[in-house]
């Protein structure tokens, strides 16, 4: 029953995102849902879905200092082993065709012999381009790892 409810919730959320994508008049809850859905697609390795949700000139600034563009990030996603990427404490500063998102992200990632758990604070910028909302930038502002 729980799995059925979760599947229904995911389907409704995805339909809401797809329906609202054609409108620049998003609200904070739409952007928050889009923000989480993007990371759900990262966990699922769904590059086709992500390609539509990241701007062509997307830049990812990692907590390690590494900076990569859209294609570099997609290579990381494709070979990545994320178990989950869950957002918390998300706030949205919404402008006409721009949204600035701040929040925390809890990440679980499978490595060769263990599950890594780390957290980060971030700023993300979304822009309304080509009749849809797209992530333009992700900047990790703080990162910390859980001890084994």
DSSP file (Angstrom, degrees, kcal/mol; ACC not computed):
  #  RESIDUE AA STRUCTURE BP1 BP2  ACC     N-H-->O    O-->H-N    N-H-->O    O-->H-N    TCO  KAPPA ALPHA  PHI   PSI    X-CA   Y-CA   Z-CA
    1    1 A X     >        0   0    0      0, 0.0     4,-2.4     0, 0.0     5,-0.2   0.000 360.0 360.0 360.0 -42.7    0.0    0.0    0.0
    2    2 A X  H  >  +     0   0    0      1,-0.2     4,-2.5     2,-0.2     5,-0.2   0.899 360.0  51.0 -62.3 -40.0    2.8    2.4    0.9
    3    3 A X  H  > S+     0   0    0      2,-0.2     4,-2.5     1,-0.2    -1,-0.2   0.891 109.5  50.6 -64.6 -39.1    4.5    1.7   -2.5
    4    4 A X  H  > S+     0   0    0      2,-0.2     4,-2.3     1,-0.2    -2,-0.2   0.915 111.5  47.3 -65.1 -43.1    1.3    2.4   -4.3
    5    5 A X  H  X S+     0   0    0     -4,-2.4     4,-2.4     2,-0.2    -2,-0.2   0.898 112.4  49.8 -64.9 -40.4    0.8    5.7   -2.5
    6    6 A X  H  X S+     0   0    0     -4,-2.5     4,-2.5     2,-0.2    -2,-0.2   0.921 111.0  49.3 -63.5 -44.0    4.5    6.7   -3.2
    7    7 A X  H  X S+     0   0    0     -4,-2.5     4,-2.4     1,-0.2    -2,-0.2   0.905 111.6  49.4 -62.1 -41.9    4.1    5.8   -6.8
    8    8 A X  H  X S+     0   0    0     -4,-2.3     4,-2.5     2,-0.2    -2,-0.2   0.909 111.0  49.7 -63.3 -42.9    0.9    7.9   -7.0
    9    9 A X  H  X S+     0   0    0     -4,-2.4     4,-2.5     2,-0.2    -2,-0.2   0.912 111.7  48.3 -62.3 -44.0    2.6   10.9   -5.3
   10   10 A X  H  X S+     0   0    0     -4,-2.5     4,-2.7     2,-0.2    -2,-0.2   0.915 112.1  49.5 -63.0 -43.3    5.5   10.7   -7.7
   11   11 A X  H  X S+     0   0    0     -4,-2.4     4,-2.3     2,-0.2    -2,-0.2   0.919 112.5  46.6 -63.2 -44.6    3.2   10.5  -10.7
   12   12 A X  H  X S+     0   0    0     -4,-2.5     4,-2.4     2,-0.2    -1,-0.2   0.911 113.0  50.0 -64.2 -42.5    1.2   13.5   -9.5
   13   13 A X  H  X S+     0   0    0     -4,-2.5     4,-2.3     2,-0.2    -2,-0.2   0.925 111.5  48.0 -62.1 -45.5    4.3   15.5   -8.8
   14   14 A X  H  X S+     0   0    0     -4,-2.7     4,-2.6     1,-0.2    -1,-0.2   0.903 111.7  49.9 -63.1 -41.0    5.8   14.7  -12.2
   15   15 A X  H  X S+     0   0    0     -4,-2.3     4,-2.6     2,-0.2    -1,-0.2   0.902 110.4  50.9 -63.9 -40.6    2.5   15.7  -13.9
   16   16 A X  H  X S+     0   0    0     -4,-2.4     4,-2.2     2,-0.2    -2,-0.2   0.912 111.5  47.8 -61.8 -43.2    2.4   19.0  -11.9
   17   17 A X  H  X S+     0   0    0     -4,-2.3     4,-1.3     2,-0.2    -2,-0.2   0.930 113.5  46.6 -64.4 -46.2    6.0   19.8  -13.0
   18   18 A X  H  < S+     0   0    0     -4,-2.6     4,-0.5     1,-0.2    -2,-0.2   0.892 113.9  48.1 -65.7 -39.2    5.3   19.0  -16.7
   19   19 A X  H >< S+     0   0    0     -4,-2.6     3,-0.6     1,-0.2    -1,-0.2   0.891 115.6  43.5 -67.7 -39.5    2.1   21.0  -16.7
   20   20 A X  H >< S+     0   0    0     -4,-2.2     3,-2.1     1,-0.2    -1,-0.2   0.639  92.1  84.5 -82.2 -13.9    3.7   24.0  -15.0
   21   21 A X  T 3< S+     0   0    0     -4,-1.3    -1,-0.2     1,-0.3    -2,-0.2   0.832  85.1  58.2 -58.5 -31.9    6.8   23.9  -17.2
   22   22 A X  T <  S+     0   0    0     -3,-0.6     2,-0.5    -4,-0.5    -1,-0.3   0.464  98.4  72.5 -78.2   0.4    5.1   25.9  -19.9
   23   23 A X    <   -     0   0    0     -3,-2.1   110,-0.1     1,-0.1     3,-0.1  -0.959  60.5-159.5-122.3 128.9    4.4   28.8  -17.6
   24   24 A X  S    S+     0   0    0     -2,-0.5     2,-1.5     1,-0.2    -1,-0.1   0.600  81.0  88.2 -76.1  -8.6    6.9   31.3  -16.3
   25   25 A X        +     0   0    0     -5,-0.1    -1,-0.2    72,-0.1     2,-0.1  -0.382  60.9 153.6 -89.7  59.2    4.4   32.0  -13.5
   26   26 A X        -     0   0    0     -2,-1.5     2,-0.2    70,-0.2    -2,-0.0  -0.381  33.2-140.9 -78.1 162.0    5.6   29.3  -11.2
   27   27 A X     >  -     0   0    0     -2,-0.1     4,-2.0     1,-0.0     3,-0.3  -0.705  32.1 -94.5-115.6 176.0    5.3   29.6   -7.4
   28   28 A X  H  > S+     0   0    0     -2,-0.2     4,-2.6     1,-0.2     5,-0.2   0.874 123.2  54.0 -59.0 -39.9    7.7   28.6   -4.7
   29   29 A X  H  > S+     0   0    0      1,-0.2     4,-2.4     2,-0.2    -1,-0.2   0.881 106.8  52.4 -66.3 -36.0    6.2   25.1   -4.2
   30   30 A X  H  > S+     0   0    0     -3,-0.3     4,-2.6     2,-0.2    -1,-0.2   0.944 111.8  45.6 -61.1 -47.4    6.6   24.4   -8.0
   31   31 A X  H  X S+     0   0    0     -4,-2.0     4,-2.8     2,-0.2    -2,-0.2   0.899 112.1  51.5 -64.8 -40.8   10.3   25.3   -7.8
   32   32 A X  H  X S+     0   0    0     -4,-2.6     4,-2.0     2,-0.2    -1,-0.2   0.921 112.5  46.0 -61.7 -43.9   10.8   23.3   -4.6
   33   33 A X  H  X S+     0   0    0     -4,-2.4     4,-2.7     2,-0.2    -2,-0.2   0.907 113.2  49.3 -65.4 -41.8    9.2   20.2   -6.3
   34   34 A X  H  X S+     0   0    0     -4,-2.6     4,-2.4     2,-0.2    -2,-0.2   0.918 108.4  54.4 -61.0 -44.2   11.2   20.7   -9.5
   35   35 A X  H  X S+     0   0    0     -4,-2.8     4,-1.2     1,-0.2    -1,-0.2   0.907 113.1  41.6 -57.6 -45.2   14.4   21.0   -7.4
   36   36 A X  H  X S+     0   0    0     -4,-2.0     4,-1.9     2,-0.2    -1,-0.2   0.895 111.1  56.3 -70.2 -40.3   13.7   17.7   -5.7
   37   37 A X  H  X S+     0   0    0     -4,-2.7     4,-2.4     1,-0.2    -2,-0.2   0.885 102.1  57.0 -61.2 -37.9   12.6   16.0   -8.9
   38   38 A X  H  X S+     0   0    0     -4,-2.4     4,-1.7     1,-0.2    -1,-0.2   0.928 108.7  45.8 -57.5 -45.1   15.9   16.9  -10.6
   39   39 A X  H  X S+     0   0    0     -4,-1.2     4,-2.0     2,-0.2    -1,-0.2   0.799 107.8  57.0 -72.6 -26.6   17.7   15.0   -7.8
   40   40 A X  H  X S+     0   0    0     -4,-1.9     4,-1.9     2,-0.2    -1,-0.2   0.915 107.5  49.1 -63.7 -41.8   15.4   12.1   -8.1
   41   41 A X  H  X>S+     0   0    0     -4,-2.4     5,-2.4     2,-0.2     4,-0.6   0.850 106.8  55.9 -65.1 -34.1   16.3   11.9  -11.8
   42   42 A X  H ><5S+     0   0    0     -4,-1.7     3,-1.0     2,-0.2    40,-0.2   0.941 108.5  47.0 -61.8 -46.4   20.0   12.1  -10.8
   43   43 A X  H 3<5S+     0   0    0     -4,-2.0    -2,-0.2     1,-0.2    -1,-0.2   0.879 114.3  47.8 -60.8 -38.3   19.5    9.0   -8.5
   44   44 A X  H 3<5S-     0   0    0     -4,-1.9    -1,-0.2    -5,-0.1    -2,-0.2   0.511 107.7-126.9 -81.0  -5.4   17.7    7.3  -11.4
   45   45 A X  T <<5 +     0   0    0     -3,-1.0     2,-1.7    -4,-0.6     3,-0.2   0.825  50.2 162.0  61.9  32.8   20.4    8.2  -13.9
   46   46 A X     >< +     0   0    0     -5,-2.4     4,-2.2     1,-0.2    -1,-0.2  -0.583   6.7 165.9 -88.1  79.2   17.7    9.7  -16.2
   47   47 A X  H  > S+     0   0    0     -2,-1.7     4,-2.6     1,-0.2    -1,-0.2   0.852  71.3  58.9 -64.7 -36.8   19.9   11.9  -18.4
   48   48 A X  H  > S+     0   0    0      2,-0.2     4,-0.8     1,-0.2    -1,-0.2   0.918 110.0  42.6 -60.8 -44.2   17.2   12.4  -20.9
   49   49 A X  H >> S+     0   0    0      1,-0.2     4,-0.7     2,-0.2     3,-0.6   0.916 115.0  50.5 -67.3 -42.4   14.9   14.0  -18.3
   50   50 A X  H >X S+     0   0    0     -4,-2.2     4,-1.3     1,-0.2     3,-1.0   0.858  99.8  64.7 -63.9 -35.8   17.8   16.0  -16.8
   51   51 A X  H 3< S+     0   0    0     -4,-2.6    -1,-0.2     1,-0.3     3,-0.2   0.838 103.8  47.1 -58.1 -33.7   18.8   17.3  -20.2
   52   52 A X  H << S+     0   0    0     -4,-0.8    -1,-0.3    -3,-0.6    -2,-0.2   0.693 113.4  49.0 -78.7 -19.7   15.5   19.2  -20.4
   53   53 A X  H << S+     0   0    0     -3,-1.0    82,-3.3    -4,-0.7     2,-0.4   0.517  99.7  70.5-103.3  -7.0   15.8   20.6  -16.9
   54   54 A X  E  < S-a  135   0A   0     -4,-1.3    82,-0.2    80,-0.3    72,-0.1  -0.919  85.0-117.6-109.0 137.4   19.4   21.9  -17.0
   55   55 A X  E >   -     0   0A   0     80,-2.8     3,-1.8    -2,-0.4    15,-0.1  -0.329  28.1-112.2 -65.8 154.4   20.3   25.0  -19.1
   56   56 A X  E 3  S+     0   0A   0      1,-0.3    14,-0.3    14,-0.1    -1,-0.1   0.844 119.5  44.1 -57.2 -35.6   22.8   24.5  -21.9
   57   57 A X  E 3  S+     0   0A   0     12,-0.1    -1,-0.3    13,-0.1    -2,-0.1  -0.016  84.1 155.2-102.2  29.5   25.3   26.6  -20.0
   58   58 A X  E <   -     0   0A   0     -3,-1.8    12,-0.8    77,-0.1     2,-0.4  -0.237  25.4-160.2 -55.6 141.1   24.7   25.0  -16.6
   59   59 A X  E     -aB 137  69A   0     77,-1.5    79,-2.2    10,-0.2     2,-0.6  -0.998   6.5-161.0-129.6 131.0   27.6   25.2  -14.2
   60   60 A X  E     -aB 138  68A   0      8,-3.2     8,-2.3    -2,-0.4     2,-0.7  -0.954   2.8-167.3-112.7 115.4   28.1   22.9  -11.1
   61   61 A X  E     -aB 139  67A   0     77,-3.2    79,-2.6    -2,-0.6     6,-0.2  -0.894  17.3-153.5-104.1 105.6   30.4   24.2   -8.4
   62   62 A X    >   -     0   0    0      4,-3.0     3,-1.4    -2,-0.7    81,-0.1  -0.265  26.0-113.3 -76.4 161.7   31.1   21.3   -6.0
   63   63 A X  T 3  S+     0   0    0      1,-0.3    80,-0.1     2,-0.1    -1,-0.1   0.726 116.2  63.1 -64.8 -22.6   32.1   21.6   -2.4
   64   64 A X  T 3  S-     0   0    0      2,-0.1    -1,-0.3     1,-0.0     3,-0.1   0.605 121.6-106.0 -76.9 -11.7   35.5   20.2   -3.3
   65   65 A X  S <  S+     0   0    0     -3,-1.4     2,-0.1     1,-0.4    -2,-0.1   0.209  76.9 137.5 101.7 -14.2   36.2   23.2   -5.5
   66   66 A X        -     0   0    0     -5,-0.1    -4,-3.0     1,-0.0     2,-0.4  -0.449  35.9-163.4 -66.4 136.2   35.7   21.2   -8.7
   67   67 A X  E     +B   61   0A   0     -6,-0.2     2,-0.3    -2,-0.1    -6,-0.2  -0.990  14.5 168.0-124.1 129.2   33.7   23.1  -11.3
   68   68 A X  E     -B   60   0A   0     -8,-2.3    -8,-3.2    -2,-0.4     2,-0.1  -0.970  25.9-126.0-140.5 156.7   32.0   21.4  -14.3
   69   69 A X  E  >  -B   59   0A   0     -2,-0.3     4,-2.4   -10,-0.2     5,-0.2  -0.148  47.1 -79.1 -87.8-172.7   29.5   22.1  -17.0
   70   70 A X  H  > S+     0   0    0    -12,-0.8     4,-2.5   -14,-0.3     5,-0.2   0.916 127.5  45.7 -57.1 -51.2   26.4   20.2  -18.0
   71   71 A X  H  > S+     0   0    0      1,-0.2     4,-1.8     2,-0.2    -1,-0.2   0.879 112.7  50.9 -66.9 -37.6   28.1   17.4  -20.0
   72   72 A X  H  > S+     0   0    0      2,-0.2     4,-1.7     1,-0.2    -1,-0.2   0.918 111.8  47.6 -63.0 -43.1   30.7   16.8  -17.3
   73   73 A X  H  X S+     0   0    0     -4,-2.4     4,-2.6     1,-0.2    -2,-0.2   0.903 108.7  54.5 -64.2 -41.4   28.0   16.6  -14.6
   74   74 A X  H  X S+     0   0    0     -4,-2.5     4,-2.7     1,-0.2    -1,-0.2   0.863 105.2  53.3 -62.5 -35.2   26.0   14.2  -16.8
   75   75 A X  H  X S+     0   0    0     -4,-1.8     4,-1.7     2,-0.2    -1,-0.2   0.907 110.1  48.2 -63.5 -40.8   29.0   11.9  -17.1
   76   76 A X  H  X S+     0   0    0     -4,-1.7     4,-1.0     2,-0.2    -2,-0.2   0.906 112.5  48.5 -64.4 -41.9   29.3   11.9  -13.3
   77   77 A X  H  < S+     0   0    0     -4,-2.6     3,-0.4     1,-0.2    -2,-0.2   0.925 108.7  53.8 -63.4 -45.1   25.5   11.2  -13.0
   78   78 A X  H  < S+     0   0    0     -4,-2.7    -1,-0.2     1,-0.2    -2,-0.2   0.863 120.4  31.1 -61.1 -38.3   25.7    8.3  -15.5
   79   79 A X  H  < S+     0   0    0     -4,-1.7    -1,-0.2    -5,-0.2    -2,-0.2   0.486  99.8 111.7 -98.5  -3.1   28.5    6.5  -13.7
   80   80 A X     <  -     0   0    0     -4,-1.0    -3,-0.1    -3,-0.4    29,-0.0  -0.152  57.6-148.8 -68.9 163.9   27.4    7.7  -10.2
   81   81 A X        +     0   0    0     29,-0.1    29,-3.1   -36,-0.0     2,-0.2  -0.349  30.4 165.2-130.8  51.8   26.0    5.4   -7.5
   82   82 A X  E     -C  109   0A   0     27,-0.2    27,-0.3   -40,-0.2     3,-0.1  -0.516  19.6-175.2 -72.6 134.5   23.7    7.7   -5.7
   83   83 A X  E    S-     0   0A   0     25,-3.2     2,-0.3     1,-0.4    26,-0.2   0.796  71.1 -10.3 -93.6 -41.1   21.2    5.9   -3.4
   84   84 A X  E     -C  108   0A   0     24,-1.6    24,-2.5     2,-0.0    -1,-0.4  -0.990  45.2-167.5-157.9 154.7   19.3    9.1   -2.4
   85   85 A X  E     +C  107   0A   0     -2,-0.3     2,-0.5    22,-0.2    22,-0.2  -0.824  24.3 179.9-144.1  98.0   19.5   12.9   -2.6
   86   86 A X  E     -C  106   0A   0     20,-2.5    20,-2.9    -2,-0.3     2,-0.2  -0.891  16.4-142.1-114.3 129.7   17.0   14.5   -0.3
   87   87 A X  E     +C  105   0A   0     -2,-0.5     2,-0.3    18,-0.2    18,-0.2  -0.533  20.4 176.4 -88.5 153.4   16.4   18.3    0.1
   88   88 A X  E     +C  104   0A   0     16,-2.2    16,-2.6    -2,-0.2    -2,-0.0  -0.979  58.9  18.0-150.5 153.0   15.7   20.0    3.4
   89   89 A X  E    S+     0   0A   0     -2,-0.3     2,-0.4    14,-0.2    -1,-0.1   0.858  78.0 176.7  53.8  42.9   15.2   23.6    4.6
   90   90 A X  E     -     0   0A   0     13,-0.2     2,-0.3    14,-0.1    13,-0.2  -0.633  10.1-177.2 -85.4 132.1   14.6   24.9    1.0
   91   91 A X  E     -C  102   0A   0     11,-2.8    11,-2.3    -2,-0.4     2,-0.4  -0.950  10.6-151.6-125.1 150.7   13.7   28.5    0.4
   92   92 A X  E     -C  101   0A   0     -2,-0.3     2,-0.7     9,-0.2     9,-0.2  -0.982   9.8-162.8-127.0 128.1   12.9   30.2   -2.9
   93   93 A X  E     -C  100   0A   0      7,-2.9     7,-2.5    -2,-0.4     2,-0.5  -0.932  27.7-159.3-104.3 105.6   13.5   33.8   -3.9
   94   94 A X  E     +C   99   0A   0     -2,-0.7     5,-0.2     5,-0.2     2,-0.2  -0.762  17.6 172.1-101.4 129.5   11.2   34.1   -6.9
   95   95 A X        -     0   0    0      3,-3.3     3,-0.3    -2,-0.5    -2,-0.0  -0.633  52.3 -81.4-118.8 179.4   11.5   36.7   -9.6
   96   96 A X  S    S-     0   0    0      1,-0.2   -70,-0.2    -2,-0.2     3,-0.0   0.914 121.8  -3.9 -52.6 -53.9    9.8   37.1  -12.9
   97   97 A X  S    S+     0   0    0    -72,-0.1    31,-2.1    29,-0.0     2,-0.3  -0.014 126.5  70.5-131.2  28.9   12.0   34.7  -14.9
   98   98 A X  E     - D   0 127A   0     -3,-0.3    -3,-3.3    29,-0.2     2,-0.4  -0.996  52.7-168.6-148.4 139.8   14.5   33.7  -12.2
   99   99 A X  E     -CD  94 126A   0     27,-2.7    27,-3.1    -2,-0.3     2,-0.6  -0.995   7.5-158.5-133.0 129.1   14.5   31.7   -9.0
  100  100 A X  E     -CD  93 125A   0     -7,-2.5    -7,-2.9    -2,-0.4     2,-0.5  -0.935  16.5-166.5-106.7 121.2   17.2   31.6   -6.4
  101  101 A X  E     -CD  92 124A   0     23,-3.4    23,-3.1    -2,-0.6     2,-0.4  -0.914   8.7-175.7-115.6 131.0   17.0   28.5   -4.3
  102  102 A X  E     +CD  91 123A   0    -11,-2.3   -11,-2.8    -2,-0.5     2,-0.3  -0.963  26.3 116.2-122.3 142.2   18.8   27.9   -1.0
  103  103 A X  E     - D   0 122A   0     19,-1.6    19,-2.2    -2,-0.4     2,-0.3  -0.978  54.3 -87.0-175.5-171.6   18.7   24.7    0.9
  104  104 A X  E     -CD  88 121A   0    -16,-2.6   -16,-2.2    -2,-0.3     2,-0.4  -0.915  28.7-158.1-119.6 148.5   20.4   21.6    2.3
  105  105 A X  E     -CD  87 120A   0     15,-2.7    15,-1.9    -2,-0.3     2,-0.6  -0.989   3.9-157.1-132.2 123.8   20.9   18.3    0.6
  106  106 A X  E     -CD  86 119A   0    -20,-2.9   -20,-2.5    -2,-0.4     2,-0.4  -0.891  20.0-167.1 -99.3 124.4   21.5   15.0    2.3
  107  107 A X  E     -CD  85 118A   0     11,-3.2    11,-2.2    -2,-0.6     2,-0.4  -0.920  16.8-169.8-119.5 136.1   23.3   12.5    0.0
  108  108 A X  E     +CD  84 117A   0    -24,-2.5   -25,-3.2    -2,-0.4   -24,-1.6  -0.996  15.8 177.8-120.2 129.6   23.8    8.8    0.2
  109  109 A X  E     -CD  82 116A   0      7,-2.5     7,-3.3    -2,-0.4     2,-0.5  -0.997  25.5-130.1-136.7 132.6   26.2    7.3   -2.3
  110  110 A X  E     - D   0 115A   0    -29,-3.1     5,-0.2    -2,-0.4     2,-0.2  -0.698  28.0-178.6 -84.4 125.9   27.4    3.7   -2.7
  111  111 A X        -     0   0    0      3,-3.2     3,-0.1    -2,-0.5     0, 0.0  -0.538  47.7 -79.6-109.6-175.6   31.1    3.3   -2.9
  112  112 A X  S    S+     0   0    0      1,-0.2     3,-0.1    -2,-0.2    -2,-0.0   0.884 123.2   9.1 -53.6 -46.5   33.1    0.1   -3.4
  113  113 A X  S    S+     0   0    0      1,-0.1     2,-0.3     0, 0.0    -1,-0.2   0.361 128.2  17.7-122.1   4.9   32.9   -1.1    0.2
  114  114 A X  S    S-     0   0    0     -3,-0.1    -3,-3.2    -5,-0.0     2,-0.6  -0.964  73.4 -97.2-161.2 174.9   30.5    1.2    2.0
  115  115 A X  E     -D  110   0A   0     -2,-0.3     2,-0.3    -5,-0.2    -5,-0.2  -0.940  35.8-146.8-105.5 119.8   27.8    3.8    1.8
  116  116 A X  E     -D  109   0A   0     -7,-3.3    -7,-2.5    -2,-0.6     2,-0.4  -0.659  11.9-166.1 -83.9 140.2   29.0    7.4    2.0
  117  117 A X  E     +D  108   0A   0     -2,-0.3    29,-2.8    29,-0.3     2,-0.3  -0.992  18.0 156.0-128.0 124.4   26.7    9.9    3.7
  118  118 A X  E     -DE 107 145A   0    -11,-2.2   -11,-3.2    -2,-0.4     2,-0.3  -0.964  24.6-148.1-144.8 164.1   27.3   13.6    3.3
  119  119 A X  E     -DE 106 144A   0     25,-2.9    25,-2.4    -2,-0.3     2,-0.3  -0.926  13.6-176.1-130.7 150.9   25.4   16.8    3.5
  120  120 A X  E     -DE 105 143A   0    -15,-1.9   -15,-2.7    -2,-0.3     2,-0.4  -0.996  21.3-138.6-147.0 154.5   25.7   20.1    1.8
  121  121 A X  E     +DE 104 142A   0     21,-2.2    20,-2.3    -2,-0.3    21,-1.3  -0.865  36.3 176.5-104.0 146.9   24.3   23.6    1.7
  122  122 A X  E     -DE 103 140A   0    -19,-2.2   -19,-1.6    -2,-0.4     2,-0.4  -0.939  33.7-142.5-147.0 164.8   23.8   25.1   -1.7
  123  123 A X  E     -DE 102 139A   0     16,-2.2    16,-2.7    -2,-0.3     2,-0.4  -0.997  25.3-173.5-126.4 129.0   22.5   27.9   -3.8
  124  124 A X  E     -DE 101 138A   0    -23,-3.1   -23,-3.4    -2,-0.4     2,-0.5  -0.950  10.9-151.7-122.4 145.2   20.8   27.0   -7.1
  125  125 A X  E     -DE 100 137A   0     12,-2.3    11,-3.5    -2,-0.4    12,-1.5  -0.972  10.1-170.1-119.5 127.3   19.7   29.4   -9.8
  126  126 A X  E     -DE  99 135A   0    -27,-3.1   -27,-2.7    -2,-0.5     2,-0.4  -0.896   3.5-167.8-112.9 145.6   16.8   28.6  -12.1
  127  127 A X  E     -DE  98 134A   0      7,-2.7     7,-2.5    -2,-0.4     2,-0.9  -0.975  25.8-122.4-132.9 146.0   15.9   30.6  -15.2
  128  128 A X  E     + E   0 133A   0    -31,-2.1     2,-0.3    -2,-0.4     5,-0.2  -0.799  49.6 155.8 -90.3 105.9   12.8   30.5  -17.4
  129  129 A X  E >   + E   0 132A   0      3,-2.4     3,-1.5    -2,-0.9    -2,-0.1  -0.966  57.1   5.2-131.7 144.4   14.2   29.8  -20.9
  130  130 A X  T 3  S-     0   0    0     -2,-0.3    -1,-0.1     1,-0.3     3,-0.1   0.855 130.1 -56.7  51.7  40.9   12.6   28.2  -24.0
  131  131 A X  T 3  S+     0   0    0      1,-0.1     2,-0.3    -3,-0.1    -1,-0.3   0.764 122.5  80.6  63.7  29.2    9.2   28.1  -22.3
  132  132 A X  E <  S- E   0 129A   0     -3,-1.5    -3,-2.4  -110,-0.1     2,-0.4  -0.988  82.4-104.4-157.3 156.2   10.4   26.0  -19.3
  133  133 A X  E     - E   0 128A   0     -2,-0.3     2,-0.3    -5,-0.2    -5,-0.2  -0.673  42.5-179.2 -81.5 133.7   12.2   26.4  -16.0
  134  134 A X  E     - E   0 127A   0     -7,-2.5    -7,-2.7    -2,-0.4     2,-0.5  -0.985  31.8-114.0-136.0 143.8   15.9   25.2  -16.1
  135  135 A X  E     +aE  54 126A   0    -82,-3.3   -80,-2.8    -2,-0.3    -9,-0.3  -0.665  31.3 176.6 -77.6 126.6   18.6   25.0  -13.6
  136  136 A X  E     +     0   0A   0    -11,-3.5   -77,-1.5    -2,-0.5     2,-0.3   0.760  61.9   9.1 -97.4 -33.6   21.4   27.4  -14.6
  137  137 A X  E     -aE  59 125A   0    -12,-1.5   -12,-2.3   -79,-0.2     2,-0.4  -0.998  47.3-165.9-154.6 142.6   23.8   27.0  -11.6
  138  138 A X  E     -aE  60 124A   0    -79,-2.2   -77,-3.2    -2,-0.3     2,-0.5  -0.996  14.5-177.3-127.3 126.1   24.5   24.9   -8.5
  139  139 A X  E     -aE  61 123A   0    -16,-2.7   -16,-2.2    -2,-0.4     2,-0.6  -0.974  17.6-147.4-125.7 116.5   26.9   26.3   -6.0
  140  140 A X  E     - E   0 122A   0    -79,-2.6   -18,-0.3    -2,-0.5     3,-0.1  -0.731  16.7-180.0 -80.1 123.7   27.8   24.2   -2.9
  141  141 A X  E     +     0   0A   0    -20,-2.3     2,-0.3    -2,-0.6   -19,-0.2   0.646  67.6   8.3-100.8 -19.1   28.5   26.7   -0.1
  142  142 A X  E     - E   0 121A   0    -21,-1.3   -21,-2.2     2,-0.0     2,-0.3  -0.969  62.3-173.8-158.1 148.1   29.3   24.1    2.7
  143  143 A X  E     + E   0 120A   0     -2,-0.3     2,-0.3   -23,-0.2   -23,-0.2  -0.991   4.7 174.4-147.0 136.7   29.9   20.3    2.8
  144  144 A X  E     - E   0 119A   0    -25,-2.4   -25,-2.9    -2,-0.3     2,-0.3  -0.998  17.8-142.2-144.4 146.3   30.4   17.9    5.6
  145  145 A X  E     - E   0 118A   0     -2,-0.3   -27,-0.2   -27,-0.2     2,-0.2  -0.809  19.8-118.8-109.5 145.0   30.7   14.1    5.7
  146  146 A X        -     0   0    0    -29,-2.8   -29,-0.3    -2,-0.3     2,-0.1  -0.568  35.4-110.8 -77.5 144.0   29.3   11.7    8.3
  147  147 A X              0   0    0     -2,-0.2    -1,-0.1     1,-0.1     0, 0.0  -0.424 360.0 360.0 -72.3 150.9   31.9    9.6   10.2
  148  148 A X              0   0    0     -2,-0.1    -1,-0.1   -34,-0.0   -33,-0.1   0.482 360.0 360.0 -69.0 360.0   32.0    5.9    9.4
